[in-house]
Amino acid sequence: MKGVFVAILVIPPAVSASAAMAAMSDNPLLEPSTLPYQMPAFDRIRVSDYIPAFEEAMRAQLREVAAIVHNPKPPTFANTIVALDRSGQVLQRVSFIFDELNSNNTNDGMQKIETAMAPRRSAHRDAIYLDHALWKRVDAVYRQRASLRLDPESLQLLERWHARFVRAGALLAPADRVRLRTLNAEVAALTTKFGQNVLKATTNGAITVDDVQDLDGLSAEQLSAARQAAEARGLKGTWLIPLQNTTQQPVLAQLANRALRERIFKASVERALGGAADNRAVVTAIVKARAERAALLGYDTHAAYAIEDESAATPAAARGVLLRIAPAALARAEQEAADLQQLIDMQAKAQASPSFTLQPWDWEFYSEQVRKARFDFDQAQVAPYFELNRVVQDGVFYAAHELYGLTFKERRDLPVYQPDVRVFEVFDADGTGLGLFVADYFARDNKQGGAWMNAYVEQSRLLKRKVVVSNNLNIPKPGPGQPVLLTFDEVTTLFHEFGHALHGLLSDVEYPSLASPETPPDFVEYPSQYNEMWAREPQVVAHYAHHYQTGAAMPPELLAKVLEAQQFDAGYTTTEAVAAALLDLAWYQLHASQVPAADEVPAFETAALKAAGVDYAPVPPRYHTTYFRHIFSDDYSAGYYAYLWSEVLARDTGAWMHAHGGLTRANGDELRRSVLSRGRTAEPLDLFRNFYGRAPDIGPLLQYRGIGGG
């Protein structure tokens, strides 16, 4: 029947059934790893293992579900809801490992598997959630919930499973369920294609420079990294500037060559806007399919569907927060732009050369000069104090120790998938092992852009399972023997992503599907954005900011300037984030009939930004549509507002911390007990209110960012 997935392992005629079974038994993905904390045996996993593992894992879960459906006993919380939560653990293991390695260490073979498996994985989910007999058992238990006397976590599990089935289409008529399966398969295939196109366009968009003089302004370490990046692609005698995932490119802050700055910026914004990796038609197809699916499920728009299950609850609430922030942010950005234009005009006059109007590719360059003049330092002065390993050990890990009592031991005996990857065992204050932390910090051509945290293994007391989590960044790798010196933005990113890791490591729940960080996007970003505050906390900075050569602490006066400068360019950074979030909502508040044609995508984007009041030419959105992975490939569709929404919670938490004494075990333990350990064992905003003592307040965010307002 069309739209129904049945997992079938096809054995080529030349391979006997016994040989196929032997190969399956040798598949490292199908059994829990024997390594500590069930860490994946990266040295044993082959690309050829994935499809057989996916197929067998899906078959296994369908057998588990069939056992629930055909259980002759009446449905109970234990034999239906808990049994469902136990099901699919093999598939989860295969999925977690494949999805993470496909993000940070992909190849052509893995991308082909991703393309082939995306609609099949979607169909497998539909086979479970659209199983009417299974739904009847789930609904029967849900209807009895008032008399079951469940503990709060168990009641939450029941309510979450019921909501998942309803949102997945369990209430639809049979004909509509068939259409839903088709739409789900289309979305899965399209979002996969979008992500692969972005990776291809970003890789191909890298800028080759033939004359080193054009790179005036870059440090010796950056030049070394650019030369190594070129050599890695077989480009001898040149320098390569790879693109990062965002619209703005950090290297623009240092490049004196304006023509090269323009070239790099345009390569960034033109990604996936044409050629073999053109994403315009992919975007419109995704938006249209999601809009139709939302209507089928009874929602006005995809945004209404997506946000219903998040803390904001409605698109109006999400948009309302953005529109409260936008005017103050834009006003500050306009002031910043005026300062930059004044500097451009002054320099042109001094040099007796024509002036020019500030463009987006000029912002970072002249902003850095204003920063240097205003605060009397530049990035070249501070970078020697931000050496990667020192920041990790004496900054990120130190703050976690002071707050939660955690300690870290590097494990060089465990296999990794790339030589640069590091593994740390994490211990609680009493010496108990909590899990493993996998650190993958350097950029590669086969790694998606940006920074993220993923779990290889999630915590569950029910399954007697601890945690293996990873952080992934894209720090340019310098040449052999060169130090890894960070910008302060990269330091902040390290703390941000480790906030996600802590959310996973400190999870302490019974049921696997409620474990941290399995919370809505507009709450999952809360622990990570809160953890950023420690990157600029004087006590923590003083602990990690030491010169990589001499070991001398950063001079107090320089440290004070670095911290004071953190609100510099706040108008720009806030406006670009608000613009991206409002663009996301604009796409996903369309009905299917309103979706523009592929060649109208740029015009739609321009109109959407103008309608939202954030169409300010010098400050483009943090992501343009065709490379906006968060909303067209990852799990943030109609959810990019989550970063600002959850930052309200994060800055409120920072204010609470300072009001209660700052970096102390008592404060860390309270946050751990109330929020970080709880996963989704209660509704996210209830967890926050119970910790903070009242509803979220936008004031601390505006103060933290330095954009005024209230």
Secondary structure, 3 states (H helix, E strand, C coil): CCCCCCCCCCCCCCCCHHHHHHHHHCCCCCCCCCCHHHCCCCCCCCHHHHHHHHHHHHHHHHHHHHHHHCCCCCCCHHHHHHHHHHCCHHHHHHHHHHHHHHHHCCCHHHHHHHHHHHHHHHHHHHHHHCCHHHHHHHHHHHHCHHHHCCCHHHHHHHHHHHHHHHHCCCCCCHHHHHHHHHHHHHHHHHHHHHHHHHHHHHHHCCEEECCHHHHCCCCHHHHHHHHHHHHHCCCCCCEEECCCCCCCCHHHHCCCCHHHHHHHHHHHHCCCCCHHHCCHHHHHHHHHHHHHHHHHCCCCCHHHHHHHCCCCCCHHHHHHHHHHHHHHHHHHHHHHHHHHHHHHHHHHHHCCCCCCCCCHHHHHHHHHHHHHHHHCCCHHHHHHHCEHHHHHHHHHHHHHHHHHCCEEEECCCCCCCCCCCEEEEEECCCCCEEEEEEEEEECCCCCCCCCEEEEEECCECCCCECEEEEEEEEECCCCCCCCCECCHHHHHHHHHHHHHHHHHHCCCCCCHHHCCCCCCHHHHHHHHHHHHHHHCCHHHHHHHCECCCCCCECCHHHHHHHHHHHHCCHHHHHHHHHHHHHHHHHHHCCCHHHCCCHHHHHHHHHHHHHHCCCCCCCCCCCCCHHHCHHHHCCCCCCCCCHHHHHHHHHHHHHHHHHHCCCCCHHHHHHHHHHHHCCCCCCCHHHHHHHHHCCCCCCHHHHHHHCCCCC
